Amino acid sequence: MSTPNLAIAHIQASQDQKEVTANAAFDALDLALTASLAVDCSAGGTISVSAADLRRHVRLVLGGAPGAGFTLELADVPRLLAMRNATDADASLTNTAGSETVDLPAGAEVMIHSGPDGIAGVGASGGGVYDFGLVAFQAPPPGAVIGKVVIPRAIVIPAYFAGARGDVDTPPAADWSIDVTRNGLSIGTITVSTTGTITFATIAGSAVPVAPGDVLRFVADARDDPPEASIAGVAVTLIAELAQ
């Protein structure tokens, strides 16, 4: 016999060493209430999370670089879960019991309830979202500062600038990069290709903490023979999370 949802073994009236079963139950409850599970979503497509993993973790952190939207399918174990998407793509959360979905954008964190009746969002558990960016309509000279932001509160920029968006009216003649700096030191790059595709990368693929008063600058490609003579209408918006 075991508990109906977490499958924790019951103590039997006639068993020896009841403390062994009791201690195992305490450990299982401790994990179910506090443990986090890292879920590798690099493969993309549909990623499944087992009932056993859900019963012993209260927070799931989605990681990896799937490169495109993907689905995370949960077993239908009744659980209230914190879900964080630390990948470079938007996720759709579902479970094996129903057709409902909960959207989890890159860089976001939400609370959900998942169980035999399906899945539903019940609110956000992160500190909130903080967006900022730049617009440069004219072709900038090499190494020019084309955007500057003084951050007024503590934030965390997700790895790979997850959730960031960009657009360019006229693409460059050759790949062109923007260096993103924090207090003069590079924290990542934004690259605009000749086809107008914009890609984002943080240093070492890591999240970047930013303190109140830190100055972020967007610095144009500094090459002496830059391709920006043809580029125009660059706009970029980065997404961060307010630190707890």
ROMARTOR-121179 format. One record per residue (C-alpha): residue number from 1; x, y, z; residue in three letters. Coordinates in nm, 3 decimals. Each point is the difference from the previous one (the first is absolute). Last residue first. Example, Ala and Ser with C-alpha at 12.3 -4.5 7.8 and 13.67 -1.06 7.14 Angstrom:
> 2; 1.367; -0.106; 0.714; SER
> 1; -0.137; -0.344; 0.066; ALA
This chain:
> 244; 1.411; 3.811; -0.606; GLN
> 243; 0.165; 0.132; -0.314; ALA
> 242; -0.228; 0.152; -0.264; LEU
> 241; 0.020; -0.217; -0.308; GLU
> 240; 0.151; 0.114; -0.328; ALA
> 239; -0.118; 0.043; -0.359; ILE
> 238; 0.195; 0.171; -0.274; LEU
> 237; -0.158; 0.207; -0.277; THR
> 236; 0.194; 0.075; -0.319; VAL
> 235; -0.072; 0.240; -0.287; ALA
> 234; 0.225; 0.059; -0.302; VAL
> 233; -0.138; 0.232; -0.266; GLY
> 232; 0.290; 0.021; -0.241; ALA
> 231; 0.296; -0.203; -0.122; ILE
> 230; 0.168; 0.080; -0.333; SER
> 229; 0.311; 0.183; 0.120; ALA
> 228; -0.005; -0.233; 0.297; GLU
> 227; 0.230; -0.258; -0.159; PRO
> 226; 0.305; 0.123; 0.191; PRO
> 225; 0.344; 0.058; -0.147; ASP
> 224; 0.169; 0.135; 0.312; ASP
> 223; -0.182; -0.257; 0.215; ARG
> 222; -0.170; 0.137; 0.312; ALA
> 221; -0.347; -0.158; -0.038; ASP
> 220; -0.236; 0.230; 0.188; ALA
> 219; -0.002; 0.021; 0.380; VAL
> 218; -0.319; -0.055; 0.202; PHE
> 217; 0.061; 0.128; 0.352; ARG
> 216; -0.121; -0.120; 0.338; LEU
> 215; 0.070; 0.214; 0.305; VAL
> 214; -0.033; -0.155; 0.346; ASP
> 213; -0.184; 0.225; 0.245; GLY
> 212; -0.201; -0.279; 0.162; PRO
> 211; 0.188; -0.328; -0.049; ALA
> 210; -0.005; -0.223; -0.310; VAL
> 209; 0.036; -0.378; 0.018; PRO
> 208; 0.087; -0.168; -0.332; VAL
> 207; -0.116; -0.353; -0.087; ALA
> 206; 0.266; -0.214; -0.166; SER
> 205; 0.070; -0.113; -0.356; GLY
> 204; 0.371; 0.056; 0.055; ALA
> 203; -0.055; 0.373; -0.068; ILE
> 202; -0.359; 0.055; -0.112; THR
> 201; -0.116; -0.075; -0.354; ALA
> 200; -0.278; 0.138; -0.221; PHE
> 199; -0.090; -0.054; -0.364; THR
> 198; -0.169; 0.233; -0.250; ILE
> 197; -0.093; -0.121; -0.349; THR
> 196; -0.012; 0.288; -0.247; GLY
> 195; 0.126; -0.204; -0.298; THR
> 194; 0.346; 0.157; 0.016; THR
> 193; 0.020; -0.100; 0.366; SER
> 192; -0.049; 0.218; 0.308; VAL
> 191; 0.195; -0.115; 0.304; THR
> 190; -0.073; 0.098; 0.361; ILE
> 189; 0.290; -0.055; 0.236; THR
> 188; 0.058; -0.071; 0.367; GLY
> 187; 0.102; 0.125; 0.345; ILE
> 186; 0.286; 0.221; -0.110; SER
> 185; 0.158; 0.221; 0.264; LEU
> 184; -0.045; 0.381; 0.002; GLY
> 183; -0.240; 0.020; 0.296; ASN
> 182; -0.207; -0.278; -0.155; ARG
> 181; 0.062; -0.039; -0.373; THR
> 180; -0.203; -0.128; -0.296; VAL
> 179; 0.214; -0.018; -0.316; ASP
> 178; -0.207; 0.040; -0.315; ILE
> 177; 0.102; -0.211; -0.298; SER
> 176; -0.018; 0.017; -0.380; TRP
> 175; -0.004; -0.287; -0.249; ASP
> 174; 0.077; 0.138; -0.344; ALA
> 173; -0.184; 0.241; -0.234; ALA
> 172; -0.223; 0.097; 0.292; PRO
> 171; -0.377; -0.057; 0.014; PRO
> 170; -0.243; 0.289; -0.072; THR
> 169; -0.307; 0.024; 0.226; ASP
> 168; 0.147; -0.198; 0.289; VAL
> 167; -0.191; -0.179; 0.277; ASP
> 166; 0.077; -0.143; 0.341; GLY
> 165; -0.146; -0.210; 0.279; ARG
> 164; 0.141; -0.123; 0.330; ALA
> 163; -0.170; -0.294; 0.179; GLY
> 162; 0.327; -0.162; 0.102; ALA
> 161; 0.288; 0.249; 0.005; PHE
> 160; 0.222; -0.309; -0.053; TYR
> 159; -0.024; -0.062; 0.375; ALA
> 158; -0.262; 0.213; 0.174; PRO
> 157; 0.057; 0.364; 0.102; ILE
> 156; -0.047; 0.023; 0.378; VAL
> 155; -0.129; 0.322; 0.152; ILE
> 154; 0.074; 0.225; 0.297; ALA
> 153; -0.159; 0.343; -0.035; ARG
> 152; 0.058; 0.334; -0.172; PRO
> 151; 0.188; -0.126; -0.309; ILE
> 150; 0.172; 0.286; -0.184; VAL
> 149; -0.051; -0.063; -0.371; VAL
> 148; 0.216; 0.108; -0.294; LYS
> 147; -0.050; -0.056; -0.373; GLY
> 146; 0.189; 0.058; -0.324; ILE
> 145; 0.345; 0.040; 0.156; VAL
> 144; 0.220; 0.034; -0.306; ALA
> 143; 0.273; -0.256; -0.069; GLY
> 142; -0.012; 0.044; -0.378; PRO
> 141; -0.244; 0.275; -0.111; PRO
> 140; -0.374; -0.067; 0.031; PRO
> 139; -0.231; -0.037; -0.304; ALA
> 138; -0.312; 0.197; 0.092; GLN
> 137; -0.320; -0.133; 0.160; PHE
> 136; 0.155; -0.133; 0.322; ALA
> 135; -0.252; -0.125; 0.261; VAL
> 134; 0.103; -0.150; 0.332; LEU
> 133; -0.115; -0.234; 0.276; GLY
> 132; -0.175; -0.051; 0.332; PHE
> 131; -0.242; -0.249; 0.156; ASP
> 130; -0.041; -0.098; 0.368; TYR
> 129; -0.217; -0.300; 0.088; VAL
> 128; -0.120; -0.087; 0.348; GLY
> 127; 0.160; -0.141; 0.316; GLY
> 126; -0.074; -0.356; -0.101; GLY
> 125; -0.283; -0.211; 0.143; SER
> 124; -0.267; 0.084; -0.255; ALA
> 123; -0.361; -0.111; 0.026; GLY
> 122; -0.227; -0.307; 0.004; VAL
> 121; 0.055; -0.143; -0.347; GLY
> 120; -0.202; -0.308; -0.087; ALA
> 119; 0.064; -0.363; -0.091; ILE
> 118; -0.230; -0.298; -0.047; GLY
> 117; -0.267; -0.156; 0.221; ASP
> 116; 0.224; -0.293; 0.097; PRO
> 115; 0.262; 0.244; 0.130; GLY
> 114; 0.205; 0.311; -0.065; SER
> 113; -0.023; 0.329; 0.190; HIS
> 112; 0.223; 0.276; -0.127; ILE
> 111; 0.221; 0.278; 0.138; MET
> 110; 0.192; 0.209; -0.248; VAL
> 109; 0.357; 0.096; -0.094; GLU
> 108; 0.106; 0.182; -0.316; ALA
> 107; 0.334; 0.022; -0.182; GLY
> 106; -0.128; -0.159; -0.319; ALA
> 105; -0.379; 0.012; -0.005; PRO
> 104; -0.204; -0.257; 0.196; LEU
> 103; -0.342; -0.051; -0.160; ASP
> 102; -0.242; -0.228; 0.187; VAL
> 101; -0.177; -0.273; -0.193; THR
> 100; -0.328; -0.191; 0.032; GLU
> 99; -0.044; -0.321; -0.204; SER
> 98; -0.041; -0.241; 0.288; GLY
> 97; 0.140; -0.269; 0.228; ALA
> 96; 0.354; -0.043; -0.135; THR
> 95; 0.107; 0.349; 0.093; ASN
> 94; 0.065; 0.331; -0.173; THR
> 93; 0.247; 0.286; 0.010; LEU
> 92; 0.088; 0.193; -0.316; SER
> 91; 0.352; 0.139; 0.001; ALA
> 90; 0.153; 0.309; -0.161; ASP
> 89; 0.364; -0.020; -0.108; ALA
> 88; 0.351; 0.086; 0.121; ASP
> 87; -0.029; -0.213; 0.314; THR
> 86; -0.027; 0.113; 0.364; ALA
> 85; -0.374; -0.069; 0.018; ASN
> 84; -0.099; -0.018; 0.366; ARG
> 83; -0.294; -0.205; 0.132; MET
> 82; -0.118; 0.007; 0.362; ALA
> 81; -0.227; -0.296; 0.067; LEU
> 80; -0.326; -0.085; 0.179; LEU
> 79; -0.032; -0.375; -0.052; ARG
> 78; -0.263; -0.266; -0.075; PRO
> 77; 0.186; -0.265; -0.207; VAL
> 76; -0.112; 0.017; -0.364; ASP
> 75; 0.348; -0.049; -0.148; ALA
> 74; 0.138; 0.320; -0.148; LEU
> 73; 0.054; 0.079; -0.369; GLU
> 72; 0.237; 0.285; -0.082; LEU
> 71; -0.055; 0.119; -0.356; THR
> 70; 0.248; 0.191; -0.218; PHE
> 69; 0.049; 0.332; -0.176; GLY
> 68; 0.324; 0.032; -0.191; ALA
> 67; 0.377; 0.011; 0.066; GLY
> 66; -0.006; -0.291; 0.245; PRO
> 65; 0.276; 0.167; 0.206; ALA
> 64; 0.027; -0.166; 0.339; GLY
> 63; -0.188; 0.044; 0.324; GLY
> 62; -0.349; -0.032; 0.148; LEU
> 61; -0.002; 0.048; 0.377; VAL
> 60; -0.269; -0.205; 0.175; LEU
> 59; -0.102; 0.087; 0.356; ARG
> 58; -0.191; -0.215; 0.252; VAL
> 57; 0.198; -0.322; -0.045; HIS
> 56; -0.044; -0.355; 0.136; ARG
> 55; -0.343; -0.096; -0.133; ARG
> 54; 0.068; 0.170; -0.334; LEU
> 53; 0.311; -0.209; -0.062; ASP
> 52; -0.181; -0.328; 0.071; ALA
> 51; -0.295; 0.103; -0.220; ALA
> 50; 0.237; 0.048; -0.292; SER
> 49; 0.082; 0.320; -0.188; VAL
> 48; -0.027; -0.019; -0.379; SER
> 47; 0.167; 0.231; -0.257; ILE
> 46; -0.185; 0.047; -0.329; THR
> 45; 0.185; 0.157; -0.292; GLY
> 44; 0.326; 0.152; 0.119; GLY
> 43; 0.310; -0.212; 0.056; ALA
> 42; 0.162; 0.269; 0.218; SER
> 41; -0.281; -0.018; 0.257; CYS
> 40; 0.210; -0.124; 0.293; ASP
> 39; -0.220; 0.009; 0.310; VAL
> 38; 0.171; 0.111; 0.324; ALA
> 37; -0.212; -0.110; 0.297; LEU
> 36; -0.043; 0.208; 0.315; SER
> 35; -0.067; -0.142; 0.348; ALA
> 34; -0.194; 0.174; 0.280; THR
> 33; -0.344; -0.145; 0.079; LEU
> 32; 0.018; -0.333; -0.183; ALA
> 31; 0.358; -0.050; 0.117; LEU
> 30; -0.086; 0.047; 0.369; ASP
> 29; -0.309; -0.218; -0.039; LEU
> 28; 0.208; -0.284; -0.143; ALA
> 27; 0.257; 0.034; 0.279; ASP
> 26; -0.271; -0.011; 0.267; PHE
> 25; -0.150; -0.309; -0.164; ALA
> 24; 0.339; -0.174; -0.007; ALA
> 23; 0.041; 0.083; 0.370; ASN
> 22; -0.340; -0.154; 0.080; ALA
> 21; 0.073; -0.316; -0.200; THR
> 20; 0.331; -0.050; 0.180; VAL
> 19; -0.153; 0.095; 0.336; GLU
> 18; -0.250; -0.284; -0.032; LYS
> 17; 0.285; -0.243; 0.046; GLN
> 16; -0.222; -0.310; 0.004; ASP
> 15; -0.339; -0.012; -0.169; GLN
> 14; -0.328; -0.110; 0.160; SER
> 13; -0.196; 0.326; -0.014; ALA
> 12; 0.130; 0.097; -0.342; GLN
> 11; 0.152; 0.344; -0.051; ILE
> 10; -0.124; 0.150; -0.326; HIS
> 9; 0.234; 0.044; -0.297; ALA
> 8; 0.006; 0.341; -0.167; ILE
> 7; -0.171; -0.002; -0.341; ALA
> 6; -0.012; 0.382; -0.020; LEU
> 5; -0.365; 0.009; -0.107; ASN
> 4; -0.199; -0.280; 0.165; PRO
> 3; 0.231; -0.084; 0.294; THR
> 2; 0.130; -0.357; -0.003; SER
> 1; -0.115; -0.354; 0.070; MET
